[in-house]
Amino acid sequence: MILEGKWNDTDVLSVPASLAHSPGMFRNLSTVSKEERDVMLENYHKMIIVRNPFERLLSAYRNKLEGDLPSAKYFQDRVGRRIIKAFRENPSNESLEYGHDVTFKEFALFLTNNSKDLADIVNNEHWQPITTLCHPCLIKYTLVGKYETLLDDSLLALHTINASHIQFPRLAHTSGTSEKLRKYFSQLDLPLIRKLYKFYKYDYK
């Protein structure tokens, strides 16, 4: 938004998330002609940020299905209710109405069940494998950054496109997902963890 003049400040954290995610804020490759897309893919700088797939999965669960942030309420209503209906024995009326208490195990079952009835919500950008979203085997990325080294990699990306005047925010603390990985995954049995690994197999590769 700053690079395109859609925000008049160089402080990235001053951009409201709702504005950054608003429809039409950015062009998608799907909205341009094939000819223009080919030119962009051949000549533009392209960057992808990757993350340990299980950390990314847990982060999506904690952010979208756990807690009471507005974004969580949205997903609990549209996704959580359907997960509970499909995978919980004897759910309470409250759980079916609000979808606010999906367990991590239920979320894992939902992703690995291959249910056609739930395919529309399994294919969501927050937990869908990165390889099916960003196609790293087909697209030649200029930079492959890692979430674990996000600050350094983002500074390199900004330097690469001559935009070093923009400062990537230095966050004082993280969400703590990596520290909580063991706590959540200990709730799953080994066959289910193996199924999750298979779901993210190409991301790990």
C-alpha positions in Angstrom: 0.0 0.0 0.0 2.9 2.4 0.8 4.8 1.5 -2.4 1.6 2.1 -4.5 0.8 5.4 -2.7 -2.3 4.0 -1.1 -1.1 4.9 2.4 0.6 8.2 3.2 2.7 7.0 6.1 5.9 4.9 6.1 4.9 3.3 9.4 3.6 -0.1 8.3 1.8 -0.7 11.6 -0.3 2.4 11.1 -2.2 0.6 8.3 -5.5 -0.8 9.6 -5.8 -4.5 8.9 -9.3 -4.2 7.7 -8.2 -1.7 5.0 -5.3 -3.8 3.9 -7.6 -6.8 3.4 -10.4 -4.9 1.8 -11.6 -6.2 -1.6 -9.9 -4.6 -4.6 -7.0 -3.2 -2.6 -4.5 -5.2 -4.6 -4.7 -6.8 -8.1 -4.5 -10.6 -8.2 -2.8 -12.4 -11.1 -6.2 -13.9 -11.9 -7.5 -10.4 -12.8 -5.0 -9.7 -15.6 -4.8 -11.1 -19.1 -2.6 -14.2 -19.7 -0.2 -12.1 -21.8 0.2 -9.5 -18.9 0.5 -12.3 -16.4 3.3 -14.0 -18.4 5.2 -10.7 -18.6 4.8 -10.2 -14.8 5.9 -13.7 -13.9 8.9 -13.4 -16.2 10.1 -9.9 -15.3 8.8 -8.9 -11.9 10.5 -9.6 -8.6 8.6 -12.3 -6.8 8.8 -13.1 -3.1 7.3 -15.9 -1.0 7.4 -16.2 2.8 7.4 -19.8 4.1 6.9 -21.1 7.6 7.1 -24.5 9.4 3.8 -26.0 8.2 2.8 -27.3 11.6 3.5 -23.8 13.1 1.5 -22.2 10.4 -1.4 -24.6 10.9 -1.4 -24.0 14.7 -1.2 -20.2 14.1 -4.3 -20.4 11.9 -6.2 -22.4 14.5 -5.3 -20.1 17.3 -6.0 -17.0 15.3 -9.2 -18.1 13.5 -10.9 -20.6 15.7 -9.7 -20.0 19.2 -10.3 -16.8 21.2 -12.6 -13.8 20.7 -11.0 -11.5 18.1 -13.4 -10.3 15.4 -11.6 -12.4 12.9 -12.1 -15.5 15.1 -15.8 -14.8 15.5 -16.1 -14.7 11.7 -14.4 -18.1 11.3 -16.1 -19.7 14.2 -19.5 -18.8 12.7 -18.7 -19.9 9.2 -16.2 -22.8 9.8 -16.3 -23.7 13.4 -20.0 -24.6 13.5 -19.6 -26.9 10.5 -16.5 -28.6 12.0 -18.4 -29.3 15.3 -21.4 -30.6 13.5 -19.2 -33.0 11.5 -16.7 -34.2 14.1 -18.2 -33.9 17.6 -20.4 -36.5 19.2 -23.3 -35.0 21.1 -22.4 -31.3 20.7 -24.2 -28.8 22.8 -26.7 -26.4 21.3 -24.4 -23.6 22.2 -21.4 -25.1 20.3 -23.6 -25.7 17.3 -24.9 -22.2 17.3 -21.6 -20.3 17.9 -18.8 -22.7 16.8 -16.6 -21.1 19.4 -15.0 -24.1 21.0 -13.5 -26.2 18.2 -10.7 -28.4 19.6 -7.4 -28.7 17.9 -8.1 -32.4 17.3 -11.4 -31.6 15.6 -9.6 -29.0 13.4 -6.9 -31.7 12.5 -9.7 -34.2 11.7 -11.4 -31.6 9.5 -8.3 -31.0 7.5 -7.4 -34.7 7.0 -10.9 -36.2 6.5 -11.2 -35.5 2.7 -14.9 -34.8 3.2 -16.5 -33.4 0.0 -19.1 -31.6 2.1 -16.4 -29.5 3.7 -14.1 -29.1 0.7 -15.2 -25.4 0.3 -13.8 -24.5 3.8 -10.8 -26.9 3.7 -9.4 -24.9 0.8 -8.9 -21.7 2.7 -5.7 -19.6 2.3 -5.0 -19.6 6.0 -4.4 -23.4 6.3 -4.3 -24.6 2.7 -0.8 -25.9 1.8 1.5 -23.1 0.5 2.5 -25.3 -2.5 -1.1 -25.2 -3.8 -1.4 -21.4 -3.2 2.0 -20.1 -4.4 3.3 -22.9 -6.6 7.0 -22.7 -5.8 7.8 -25.5 -8.2 6.4 -23.6 -11.1 7.3 -19.9 -10.3 10.9 -18.8 -10.1 10.9 -16.6 -6.9 13.5 -13.9 -6.6 13.5 -14.4 -2.8 12.3 -17.2 -0.6 12.0 -15.7 2.9 11.3 -17.6 6.2 8.9 -16.5 8.9 11.6 -17.4 11.4 13.9 -14.7 9.8 11.1 -12.4 8.7 12.8 -9.1 9.6 16.1 -9.8 7.8 14.4 -11.3 4.8 11.9 -8.4 4.5 14.7 -5.9 4.7 16.5 -7.8 1.9 13.3 -7.7 -0.2 12.9 -4.0 0.3 16.6 -3.4 -0.6 16.1 -5.6 -3.7 13.3 -3.4 -5.0 15.1 -0.1 -4.0 12.5 0.6 -1.2 14.8 0.7 1.8 13.1 3.9 3.0 10.3 1.7 4.2 11.0 0.1 7.6 9.7 -3.3 8.3 8.2 -3.3 11.8 10.3 -4.7 14.6 7.8 -6.5 16.9 8.7 -6.6 20.6 7.0 -10.0 21.0 5.6 -12.7 18.8 2.4 -14.7 19.1 4.3 -17.5 20.9 3.0 -20.2 18.5 6.4 -22.1 18.2 6.6 -22.4 22.0 3.0 -23.8 22.1 3.5 -26.4 19.4 4.2 -29.3 21.8 1.2 -28.5 24.0 -1.3 -28.6 21.1 0.2 -31.5 19.1 0.4 -33.7 22.2 -3.5 -33.7 22.0 -3.2 -35.7 18.7 -2.4 -39.4 18.3 0.5 -40.3 16.0 -1.7 -41.6 13.0 -3.4 -38.2 12.9 -0.1 -36.3 13.1 1.1 -38.5 10.2 -2.1 -37.6 8.2 -1.4 -33.9 8.8 2.2 -34.4 7.7 0.9 -36.0 4.5 -1.5 -33.0 4.0 1.6 -30.7 4.2 4.1 -33.1 2.6 5.0 -30.9 -0.3 5.3 -27.8 1.9 7.8 -29.7 4.0 9.7 -30.8 0.9 
